[in-house]
Amino acid sequence: MTCQHLKEAGEPTPQAPYEGGCPECVADGHHDWVHLRLCLDCGYVACCDSSPRRHMSAHYATDGHPVMRSYEPGENWKWCFVDDLLGA
């Protein structure tokens, strides 16, 4: 099963490199982020829900961008926040 958000998700240029870590965490002096995610609407890079500050979920809550994907090397899965669905 998939949703329209996953079908229509683009592949924007990331706003930050993988090597830098979660930009918000690093800017605040935190280095305990776990995995990075990429917003497929605007290219925002942020930490996942396994990280203490959950910046990607916060980005969805404030900006409403529905789909993100893993920004980890070798991973290409996507997640739709609106429909709570995993996609490839």
RABEL-V293751 format. One record per residue. N is the residue number from 1. RES is the residue in one letter. SS is DSSP state (hx for helix, st for strand, lp for the rest). PSI is psi in degrees with one decimal (none if undefined). OMEGA is omega in degrees with one decimal (999 if undefined). Layout:
n: <N & N>
res: <RES & RES>
ss: <SS & SS>
psi: <PSI & PSI>
omega: <OMEGA & OMEGA>
This chain:
n: <1 & 2 & 3 & 4 & 5 & 6 & 7 & 8 & 9 & 10 & 11 & 12 & 13 & 14 & 15 & 16 & 17 & 18 & 19 & 20 & 21 & 22 & 23 & 24 & 25 & 26 & 27 & 28 & 29 & 30 & 31 & 32 & 33 & 34 & 35 & 36 & 37 & 38 & 39 & 40 & 41 & 42 & 43 & 44 & 45 & 46 & 47 & 48 & 49 & 50 & 51 & 52 & 53 & 54 & 55 & 56 & 57 & 58 & 59 & 60 & 61 & 62 & 63 & 64 & 65 & 66 & 67 & 68 & 69 & 70 & 71 & 72 & 73 & 74 & 75 & 76 & 77 & 78 & 79 & 80 & 81 & 82 & 83 & 84 & 85 & 86 & 87 & 88>
res: <M & T & C & Q & H & L & K & E & A & G & E & P & T & P & Q & A & P & Y & E & G & G & C & P & E & C & V & A & D & G & H & H & D & W & V & H & L & R & L & C & L & D & C & G & Y & V & A & C & C & D & S & S & P & R & R & H & M & S & A & H & Y & A & T & D & G & H & P & V & M & R & S & Y & E & P & G & E & N & W & K & W & C & F & V & D & D & L & L & G & A>
ss: <lp & lp & lp & hx & hx & hx & hx & hx & lp & lp & lp & lp & lp & lp & lp & lp & lp & hx & hx & hx & lp & lp & hx & hx & hx & hx & hx & lp & lp & lp & lp & lp & lp & lp & lp & st & st & st & st & lp & lp & lp & lp & lp & st & st & st & lp & lp & lp & lp & lp & lp & lp & hx & hx & hx & hx & hx & hx & hx & hx & hx & lp & lp & lp & st & st & st & st & lp & lp & lp & lp & lp & lp & lp & st & st & st & lp & lp & lp & lp & st & st & st & lp>
psi: <142.3 & 176.0 & 168.7 & -35.9 & -45.0 & -39.2 & -36.8 & -3.0 & 134.3 & -163.8 & 77.3 & 163.4 & 127.1 & 143.2 & -13.1 & 150.1 & 154.8 & -42.0 & -23.6 & -13.1 & -169.5 & 115.3 & -41.9 & -43.1 & -49.4 & -42.1 & -30.8 & 5.5 & 14.5 & 140.4 & 21.3 & 19.6 & 154.3 & -64.5 & 155.1 & 150.7 & 154.9 & 123.9 & 125.6 & 6.6 & -48.9 & -7.8 & 7.3 & 135.5 & 130.6 & 169.8 & 159.9 & 179.3 & -11.5 & -9.5 & 150.2 & -37.4 & -9.1 & 53.3 & -31.1 & -41.0 & -37.0 & -37.9 & -44.7 & -43.7 & -36.0 & -35.4 & -19.1 & 14.7 & 119.6 & -25.8 & 135.5 & 165.0 & 162.7 & 140.4 & 27.3 & 143.0 & 133.3 & -1.9 & 141.4 & 16.2 & 156.4 & 158.8 & 130.8 & 115.3 & -38.4 & -48.3 & 1.8 & 50.6 & 142.1 & 138.2 & 169.4 & none>
omega: <177.3 & -179.6 & -178.9 & 179.7 & 178.9 & 179.7 & -174.5 & -176.5 & 178.9 & 177.9 & -177.1 & 174.0 & 179.6 & 178.9 & -178.3 & 178.3 & 178.1 & -172.7 & -175.9 & -176.4 & 177.9 & -176.6 & -179.8 & 178.5 & -177.8 & 179.2 & 179.8 & 178.0 & 179.7 & 178.9 & -176.6 & 175.7 & -174.0 & -179.5 & 179.7 & 177.9 & -179.3 & 175.5 & -177.6 & 173.7 & -171.9 & -180.0 & 178.4 & 178.0 & -177.0 & -178.9 & -175.1 & -179.9 & 173.0 & 176.9 & -176.7 & -174.8 & 172.7 & -173.8 & 179.4 & 176.2 & 177.0 & 177.0 & 176.6 & -177.9 & -177.8 & -174.7 & 177.3 & 178.1 & -165.4 & -171.4 & 172.7 & 174.7 & 174.9 & 176.3 & 177.9 & 178.8 & 177.4 & 178.5 & 180.0 & -179.5 & -179.2 & 177.8 & 174.4 & 178.3 & -175.9 & -175.2 & -177.7 & -176.9 & 175.4 & 178.3 & 179.5 & 999>
